Amino acid sequence: MSVDDHELAARLARRAGECLVELRAKSTSDAKVLGDEGDAAAHRLLVEALAQERPADPVLSEHGVAGPERVAGERVWIVDPLDGTREFTEPGRTDWAVHVALAERHEITASAVALPAQGVVLGTGAPPTQPTAGIARPRIAVSRSRPPEFVTALAEELGAELVPMGSAGAKITAVVLGEVDAYLHGGGQYEWDSAAPVGIAQAAGLHTSRLDGSELVYARPDPWLPDLLVCRRELAVDLLAALSDRSERSR
């Protein structure tokens, strides 16, 4: 890995984000068509740029694969060209993202997340510093339309506040930026939903794991990665213990 991988991830996430902002501003399409146009345009930009910049590396995208044949565990770029398509199509929404990550040996070694409507790009080359203040009442990011029942119950048990927001990338970067303290997901995701923001969270020193506390593993033959926890390290023990207790009670 070289620093160039960090720089490339950030540059491509920014370029795709700028493309999406421009498309959104000019489009007269309805929401469904605009979402499809955004997905396709950002996917094409990222795949073509990676083919030029890293021709030896395969690409795994939400919208298809490209480049050389992918081998589990070896170098692969994992991208989500438009994370939060619904939020992208809603005027004024800023909680959508572009994900660009590089996985090697099943770990994320470089990544970037653009929040284009906010003019923000976060990357592993210079991850944000974590807040040092204590946590009076934990804030947990959840889906604004369908918060998981187990997270609602967990928040009540821990006296936490639920903070609704859009895409997975927006939720994880909110933890990285200190806007919330944790994000838990258990409803099913794929590697591209979390690879890039998890890479930044790890570089920033946050706790990242599956809900059972096991390691998040990327670049596997099957990209299904159904659950995860990203949180400030001082919350991890309590959250994992509460999750374990709920799992035991449900058996």
SVG drawing of the C-alpha trace seen along z (x, -y; Angstrom):
<svg xmlns="http://www.w3.org/2000/svg" viewBox="-41 -23 45 43">
<polyline fill="none" stroke="black" stroke-width="0.4" points="0.0,0.0 1.2,-3.5 0.0,-6.9 -1.1,-7.2 -4.0,-4.8 -5.3,-7.2 -5.0,-10.1 -6.6,-8.3 -9.6,-7.2 -10.2,-10.7 -9.8,-12.2 -12.2,-9.7 -14.8,-10.1 -14.6,-13.9 -14.9,-13.6 -17.9,-11.3 -19.5,-13.5 -19.1,-16.6 -20.6,-14.7 -23.6,-13.8 -24.1,-17.4 -24.0,-18.7 -26.4,-16.0 -28.8,-16.7 -28.8,-20.4 -29.5,-20.1 -31.9,-17.2 -35.6,-17.6 -36.3,-13.8 -38.6,-12.3 -37.0,-10.7 -36.8,-7.2 -35.1,-8.2 -32.8,-10.7 -31.7,-7.9 -30.9,-5.6 -29.0,-8.3 -27.0,-9.1 -26.1,-5.5 -25.1,-4.9 -23.1,-8.1 -21.1,-7.7 -20.5,-4.0 -19.2,-4.7 -16.9,-7.5 -15.3,-5.4 -14.9,-2.2 -13.3,-4.1 -11.0,-6.1 -9.8,-3.0 -9.3,-1.1 -6.9,-3.9 -5.2,-4.5 -5.1,-0.9 -5.5,1.4 -4.3,4.4 -6.9,4.1 -10.4,5.5 -13.4,3.4 -16.4,4.5 -19.3,2.0 -22.9,2.1 -23.7,1.9 -21.4,4.5 -17.8,5.7 -15.0,4.6 -11.3,5.1 -9.4,8.3 -10.9,11.3 -11.4,10.8 -9.6,13.1 -10.8,13.3 -8.4,11.5 -6.3,9.9 -6.4,6.2 -9.8,5.1 -11.5,1.7 -14.9,1.8 -17.1,-1.2 -20.6,-2.4 -21.1,-5.1 -24.2,-6.5 -24.9,-5.5 -28.4,-6.8 -30.1,-7.0 -33.4,-8.0 -31.8,-10.8 -30.0,-12.0 -33.3,-12.3 -35.0,-14.4 -34.4,-18.1 -32.3,-19.6 -31.2,-16.3 -27.5,-16.2 -27.2,-12.7 -26.0,-10.7 -22.5,-9.7 -19.9,-8.3 -17.7,-5.4 -14.3,-4.4 -12.3,-1.7 -9.3,0.5 -9.3,3.9 -6.1,6.1 -5.8,9.3 -9.4,8.9 -8.8,5.5 -9.6,1.9 -6.2,0.3 -7.3,-3.0 -10.6,-4.6 -12.6,-7.8 -16.2,-8.9 -17.5,-12.1 -20.6,-13.8 -21.0,-15.9 -24.0,-18.0 -22.1,-19.0 -18.8,-19.7 -17.0,-17.2 -14.5,-14.4 -13.1,-12.2 -10.3,-9.8 -7.8,-7.4 -4.9,-9.7 -5.9,-12.2 -8.7,-10.8 -10.5,-13.2 -9.4,-13.4 -11.9,-11.9 -13.6,-14.0 -12.2,-13.7 -15.2,-14.9 -17.2,-12.3 -20.5,-10.9 -23.4,-12.1 -26.1,-10.4 -25.1,-8.3 -26.4,-9.3 -27.1,-6.4 -27.6,-7.0 -30.6,-5.2 -32.6,-5.1 -35.0,-7.9 -37.7,-5.8 -37.3,-2.3 -35.2,-2.2 -34.6,1.4 -36.6,2.6 -33.6,4.0 -31.8,0.6 -34.9,-1.2 -35.0,1.3 -31.3,1.0 -31.5,-2.8 -34.2,-2.6 -32.2,-0.1 -29.0,-2.3 -30.8,-5.7 -29.5,-6.6 -30.9,-9.1 -31.8,-8.0 -30.7,-10.4 -32.4,-9.7 -30.4,-10.2 -30.1,-8.8 -27.4,-6.5 -25.1,-4.1 -22.1,-6.3 -23.8,-9.3 -24.4,-7.5 -20.9,-6.1 -19.2,-9.4 -21.4,-11.0 -19.8,-8.8 -16.3,-9.7 -17.1,-13.4 -18.4,-13.1 -22.0,-14.1 -23.3,-10.8 -21.6,-8.2 -22.6,-4.9 -24.2,-3.3 -25.6,0.3 -27.1,2.1 -28.6,5.6 -30.9,5.6 -28.6,6.7 -25.9,5.0 -23.2,5.7 -19.4,4.9 -19.8,1.7 -22.3,0.3 -19.7,0.1 -16.1,0.7 -15.1,-2.9 -16.6,-4.5 -15.5,-1.6 -11.9,-2.1 -12.0,-5.7 -13.5,-4.8 -10.7,-2.3 -8.1,-4.9 -9.7,-7.4 -9.4,-4.9 -13.1,-4.0 -14.4,-0.6 -15.7,1.4 -17.0,5.0 -19.9,7.3 -22.8,7.1 -21.3,10.2 -18.0,8.4 -16.2,10.4 -14.0,8.7 -15.4,7.1 -13.9,9.0 -13.9,7.7 -13.0,8.9 -14.6,12.3 -16.1,14.4 -19.6,13.5 -19.9,9.7 -22.9,10.1 -22.1,8.4 -25.3,8.2 -24.5,6.4 -22.0,4.1 -21.2,1.8 -19.2,-1.4 -18.9,-3.4 -16.6,-5.4 -14.3,-2.9 -15.6,-3.8 -19.1,-2.6 -18.1,0.7 -18.1,2.9 -21.5,1.7 -23.1,1.9 -21.7,5.4 -22.7,6.6 -26.3,5.3 -26.4,6.9 -25.2,10.2 -27.8,10.1 -30.6,9.5 -29.4,12.3 -29.4,14.7 -32.9,13.6 -34.2,14.2 -33.1,17.8"/>
</svg>
